[in-house]
Every structure is written in structure tokens, then in C-alpha cells.
């Protein structure tokens, strides 16, 4: 029976270093604050020799020579969440001796395919895909062609990914609102094609149902992940009947848009209606009513995506990575159910 292939992760574990440090050492990368020391590089090379790792294993990829360039696709780099993820990607790629290039796809499958084609024409070694969905056939085509890639932020079943635990994040919000005594809630659930919105909403609704409560279908509204989308979705909820006492928006900018719609309806966030967002973008804590939100480890997400991709490039088959979120309670939802329920009848 042939011996199991030795992967970069095996070497990193044996040498007691990160995957990116192992990659830098084996590829002879020097210079920069995070370059491995001579002693560390020697330890990594010794581990590789002891485990029987051969650089010839790299020839199993698309090319026998590397460009040391990684491509990343994102819906919009103007989104602070995606920008933070990319910062993590860029930092980890630099640490591993790679350069990066990024392109916006605007969540359009045709644009996604066109941008990926340009990157592959420029001989990127692999792709980090931040706009993954089951729309279009790009992922299946990349698989068919043997192009190394990793999904980040969003998941699509059957493909390697680094994501936040969005289901747990949604549950955290539900538990928080249950503890505050809320019963009539709404969910601004984002775009249905994105796993982030689906999983966050599903986690919330699952926990809400487990507590013996329901959310009527007209109070679960899908829409774009931006301020305008949040305003639109909140207006749909308000038009459907009595306003909720609490709202979960699966994205902070959706929550900010909801704030505007609630204000225009004469309802005060933090007094009349509790509001919770997701992602903990920097502006959330600085709003006139600081926004409760779920903090996702976005920088780490980007860094870990590079680690997975480098491992794939070096012949490994890494497991998916699921990162834990944290709820940050602020003034927008710190109070209990309003003491004047007649306002909502």
C-alpha cells in the first residue's frame, strides 16, 4: 500500500510553526518582518526531510511553475467586511511569499466568470472566492479544470471554505432577544443566494422556534445587503401589520437602513424597537444609538483562507474552517420589551 502523501500541514505541525511559515521556509522566502528566521527555516526543512516531503509534489497542480500570485473575487471591495477579509488575505499571502490581486464581481455570475477568467489568464496560482453561491457554474468549472480555490465568508456545499459560524451567530441573537422578553420580531434576511444571510436567519429562526415562538412569513424579508436594502425590507415589515418589538438584520448596513425606516415611522431604536445587526463594522459602535451586533472574525477569515489555499497548492486536502462569532450588546437592544405595549396594537 503506498505511503500517504505528506502535506504542508504535516510539516508545519511537526516543526511547530504555522502553515504560512512552513510555506515561506520551503520556498526560500526571505526579507520582511514575518520572514522565518534561519533557525526556523532549518527546522522546517529538517521536518520536511524527516517526513519524506518532496518539492516534486507541487507538480500535481495546474502548472509545474508558480507565479506566486493569488486572485480574490469579492462582490464589492467598498464593503468594509470584505475589505477587512481582503486585508487578512493580503497580509497572510505576503507572509507566505505571495502577491495578491482582487476584483469586484457585484454578485453577478457573469461578472464572476469574466473576472476569474482574467485572473487565470494572468496565471494566478489559485483563487479565493468571497462571492460564492450556487448560482452559475463557475465553481463546478473550476473543479473540472483542476483550478485550486477556497471560498471565504460564504459556503457552498462540497467546496473548501473558511467561514464564520453564521448559524450560531443567528442563535446568539435569538437568545439575546428571548432574554429581553421579546415575542414579536422580524428578520431582515439578506439575499437568499448567499449562505451568510440564509444561515444567520436559519439559526435565529431555529432557536426562536425551539422557544415555542414563531415568526410569520411576512416578517422574514429578503433584500440586498446594504443600507437601501435594509430600508426597503424594514418598510415591507412595517406595511405588513403592527411593528415588531425587535428586529434582527443579518448585516450591519441592512440594520442601518432599517434604522432610517423605523425613524421615519416614528419609532425609536433602543426604546420602541430593539435592533441587532451582524458583522460589527467599525461604524456600528459610533452610531447615535450604538448598534448591537454579532462580531465575525473577518481578518482571521482572510488569513485562514490563504493558509487553506497554500495547503491545497502544496498537495493537501485541508478540512473546512468554521470560526466562532461573538455577540456585542449595545444600546440598540440592551433594553427589555417596551413597557407601553398599547403602542404596538
Secondary structure as UniProt FT lines:
FT   HELIX           8..15
FT   HELIX           19..26
FT   TURN            27..28
FT   TURN            33..34
FT   HELIX           38..51
FT   HELIX           55..60
FT   STRAND          69..74
FT   TURN            77..78
FT   HELIX           80..95
FT   TURN            96..97
FT   STRAND          99..104
FT   TURN            106..107
FT   HELIX           109..121
FT   TURN            122..123
FT   STRAND          126..129
FT   HELIX           138..145
FT   STRAND          149..152
FT   TURN            157..158
FT   STRAND          161..164
FT   HELIX           166..179
FT   TURN            180..181
FT   STRAND          185..190
FT   TURN            192..193
FT   HELIX           195..210
FT   TURN            211..212
FT   HELIX           217..219
FT   STRAND          220..222
FT   HELIX           227..239
FT   STRAND          246..249
FT   HELIX           252..264
FT   TURN            265..266
FT   TURN            270..272
FT   STRAND          273..279
FT   HELIX           282..286
FT   STRAND          292..295
FT   HELIX           298..313
FT   TURN            314..315
FT   STRAND          321..323
FT   STRAND          326..328
FT   TURN            331..333
FT   HELIX           341..344
//
